[in-house]
Every structure is written in structure tokens, then in C-alpha cells.
Amino acid sequence: MGKKVIWTHRADADLSQAFLDLLEESKSIDTTTRIISEIYESTQVLRENPEIYKLDVLKKDNNGNIRAYEKHTYRISYLVEQKAVYILRVRYARKEPLEF
């Protein structure tokens, strides 16, 4: 069956802000909706294979359970636990990298 994918409040807020930023930039609700939907749906692969992506190099003192990947120039960071995968943040990848 796989692990459950859980979006944290911060990641959900990040995705909402990304929607607003994309809409302002593109002026197209269809394009914005498609991109945000693809980012959201990309996390579902983590249910069956959470170790598919590399460790998050921007995470200080990463003990091996925080990973990250990019989709549509957005960087998605997530935490792998025994029964669930937690989406931690969604950030535009072209910004200055922030360690957390």
C-alpha cells in the first residue's frame, strides 16, 4: 500500500503562494493550475518509493531522512518517516538557496 503523504502547513502555504506568484507572472489560470497540480501530484510517487530522490544538501545536520527534488523550477523538500512522508516546503528554485 505504501506510505501516506502528508503536507505540512508550511508546505501548503508555500504551494498557495507559488500559485499566486505564477498567476501574477503568467496571467494564465490554466497554465498556473496545470503547473501547481503537477507539483502536487509529483509527491504521490513518494508513497511507494520515498528514497527515489537524493538527500537534501541544504538541510543542516541532515541525518538521512530529509530529501529534495525539483519540479517546474520548484524545490520540494520532504521528510521520510516509518509510516508517512511529510512534505516540508516548496520553494522557487531560482531564489538564493536557504539552509534550514
Helices and strands as residue ranges (DSSP letters): E 4-7, H 9-26, H 29-42, G 43-47, G 50-52, E 66-71, E 74-80, E 84-92
